[in-house]
Protein backbone atom coordinates (compact mmCIF):
# COMPACT_ATOMS: atom_id res chain seq x y z
CA UNK A 1 0.00 0.00 0.00
CA UNK A 2 2.87 2.38 0.78
CA UNK A 3 4.39 1.74 -2.63
CA UNK A 4 1.10 2.57 -4.32
CA UNK A 5 0.82 5.87 -2.41
CA UNK A 6 4.44 6.67 -3.28
CA UNK A 7 3.81 5.98 -6.98
CA UNK A 8 0.69 8.14 -7.01
CA UNK A 9 2.53 11.04 -5.38
CA UNK A 10 5.43 10.68 -7.84
CA UNK A 11 3.00 10.61 -10.76
CA UNK A 12 1.34 13.88 -9.71
CA UNK A 13 4.67 15.58 -9.03
CA UNK A 14 6.13 14.65 -12.42
CA UNK A 15 2.95 15.36 -14.37
CA UNK A 16 2.66 18.87 -12.88
CA UNK A 17 6.28 19.64 -13.72
CA UNK A 18 5.66 18.37 -17.27
CA UNK A 19 2.68 20.74 -17.67
CA UNK A 20 4.76 23.63 -16.28
CA UNK A 21 7.56 22.80 -18.71
CA UNK A 22 5.15 22.82 -21.66
CA UNK A 23 3.82 26.24 -20.62
CA UNK A 24 7.37 27.60 -20.36
CA UNK A 25 8.21 26.24 -23.83
CA UNK A 26 5.10 27.87 -25.32
CA UNK A 27 5.86 31.13 -23.54
CA UNK A 28 9.43 31.13 -24.87
CA UNK A 29 8.24 30.36 -28.41
CA UNK A 30 5.69 33.17 -28.35
CA UNK A 31 8.02 35.77 -26.84
CA UNK A 32 10.75 34.92 -29.36
CA UNK A 33 8.33 35.90 -32.14
CA UNK A 34 7.41 39.24 -30.53
CA UNK A 35 9.38 42.39 -31.26
CA UNK A 36 10.29 44.60 -28.31
CA UNK A 37 8.96 48.07 -29.05
CA UNK A 38 11.60 49.68 -26.79
CA UNK A 39 14.73 47.76 -27.88
CA UNK A 40 14.71 48.06 -31.64
CA UNK A 41 15.66 44.81 -33.33
CA UNK A 42 15.44 42.63 -30.22
CA UNK A 43 12.81 40.06 -29.40
CA UNK A 44 10.82 40.23 -26.19
CA UNK A 45 12.49 36.97 -25.15
CA UNK A 46 15.98 38.50 -25.43
CA UNK A 47 15.13 41.94 -24.08
CA UNK A 48 15.19 42.93 -20.43
CA UNK A 49 13.29 46.22 -20.69
CA UNK A 50 10.22 46.96 -18.59
CA UNK A 51 8.02 46.60 -21.66
CA UNK A 52 9.46 43.17 -22.49
CA UNK A 53 9.12 41.97 -18.90
CA UNK A 54 5.49 43.10 -18.79
CA UNK A 55 4.80 41.32 -22.09
CA UNK A 56 6.37 38.13 -20.75
CA UNK A 57 4.06 38.31 -17.73
CA UNK A 58 1.08 39.04 -19.99
CA UNK A 59 1.86 36.06 -22.24
CA UNK A 60 2.13 33.78 -19.19
CA UNK A 61 -1.22 35.06 -17.87
CA UNK A 62 -2.88 34.52 -21.24
CA UNK A 63 -1.49 30.97 -21.41
CA UNK A 64 -2.80 30.31 -17.89
CA UNK A 65 -6.21 31.57 -19.02
CA UNK A 66 -6.18 28.89 -21.73
CA UNK A 67 -5.58 31.02 -24.80
CA UNK A 68 -3.63 29.41 -27.62
CA UNK A 69 -0.73 30.92 -29.56
CA UNK A 70 -2.84 32.43 -32.35
CA UNK A 71 -5.26 34.05 -29.88
CA UNK A 72 -2.36 35.64 -28.01
CA UNK A 73 -0.84 36.93 -31.26
CA UNK A 74 -4.22 38.34 -32.30
CA UNK A 75 -4.65 40.06 -28.93
CA UNK A 76 -1.20 41.65 -29.11
CA UNK A 77 -1.64 42.57 -32.76
CA UNK A 78 -4.90 44.37 -31.94
CA UNK A 79 -3.25 46.20 -29.05
CA UNK A 80 0.15 47.13 -30.61
CA UNK A 81 -0.30 46.64 -34.34
CA UNK A 82 1.12 44.05 -36.69
CA UNK A 83 4.64 45.44 -36.32
CA UNK A 84 5.01 43.65 -32.98
CA UNK A 85 5.19 40.27 -34.76
CA UNK A 86 8.46 39.11 -36.30
CA UNK A 87 6.51 36.78 -38.58
CA UNK A 88 3.60 38.83 -39.95
CA UNK A 89 0.67 37.20 -41.73
CA UNK A 90 0.29 37.28 -45.50
CA UNK A 91 -2.34 39.94 -46.25
CA UNK A 92 -2.84 43.01 -48.43
CA UNK A 93 -0.55 45.09 -46.20
CA UNK A 94 2.36 42.63 -46.21
CA UNK A 95 2.25 40.94 -49.62
CA UNK A 96 5.07 43.13 -50.91
CA UNK A 97 7.19 42.15 -47.90
CA UNK A 98 6.66 38.46 -48.67
CA UNK A 99 7.03 38.68 -52.46
CA UNK A 100 10.05 41.01 -52.61
CA UNK A 101 12.66 38.26 -51.97
CA UNK A 102 11.14 36.13 -54.74
CA UNK A 103 11.16 39.07 -57.14
CA UNK A 104 14.79 39.88 -56.31
CA UNK A 105 15.74 36.22 -56.82
CA UNK A 106 14.00 36.06 -60.21
CA UNK A 107 15.46 39.38 -61.33
CA UNK A 108 18.96 38.32 -60.27
CA UNK A 109 18.55 34.99 -62.06
CA UNK A 110 17.41 36.74 -65.24
CA UNK A 111 20.41 39.12 -65.11
CA UNK A 112 22.85 36.25 -64.57
CA UNK A 113 21.24 34.25 -67.38
CA UNK A 114 21.40 37.21 -69.76
CA UNK A 115 25.05 37.93 -68.89
CA UNK A 116 26.01 34.29 -69.39
CA UNK A 117 24.44 34.28 -72.88
CA UNK A 118 26.38 37.41 -73.91
CA UNK A 119 29.69 35.97 -72.62
CA UNK A 120 29.28 32.86 -74.79
CA UNK A 121 29.05 34.93 -77.97
RATANOR-V735327 format. One record per pair of residues at least 24 apart in sequence whose ideal C-beta (glycine too) atoms are under 10 Angstrom apart, sorted by sequence separation. I is the first residue (numbers start at 0). J is the second residue. D is the distance in Angstrom with one decimal. If there is no record, write none. Layout:
BEGIN
[[I	J	D] [I	J	D]]
END
This chain:
BEGIN
[[30	54	6.9] [29	54	9.4] [30	55	5.7] [33	58	7.8] [54	79	9.1] [29	55	9.3] [30	57	9.8] [27	55	9.4] [30	58	5.8] [26	55	7.1] [29	58	5.3] [30	59	9.3] [50	79	9.9] [54	83	8.8] [26	56	9.9] [28	58	9.8] [29	59	9.5] [27	58	9.4] [26	58	5.4] [29	61	8.8] [43	75	9.6] [25	58	8.5] [26	59	5.5] [29	62	8.0] [25	59	9.4] [26	61	9.4] [23	59	8.7] [26	62	6.1] [32	68	8.8] [22	59	7.4] [25	62	5.9] [26	63	9.9] [29	67	10.0] [33	71	9.2] [23	62	9.4] [29	68	5.9] [33	72	8.3] [22	62	5.5] [28	68	7.3] [32	72	7.7] [43	83	8.6] [21	62	9.5] [22	63	7.5] [30	71	10.0] [25	67	8.8] [29	71	5.9] [33	75	6.7] [43	85	9.7] [25	68	6.8] [29	72	7.5] [32	75	10.0] [36	79	6.7] [42	85	6.8] [36	80	9.3] [26	71	9.6] [34	79	9.0] [25	71	9.1] [29	75	8.9] [33	79	8.9] [36	82	8.0] [36	83	6.8] [34	82	6.7] [35	83	8.8] [34	83	5.4] [33	83	5.7] [34	84	7.0] [32	83	9.3] [33	84	6.8] [34	85	5.7] [32	84	6.3] [33	85	7.1] [32	85	5.1] [33	86	9.9] [31	85	7.9] [32	86	5.7]]
END
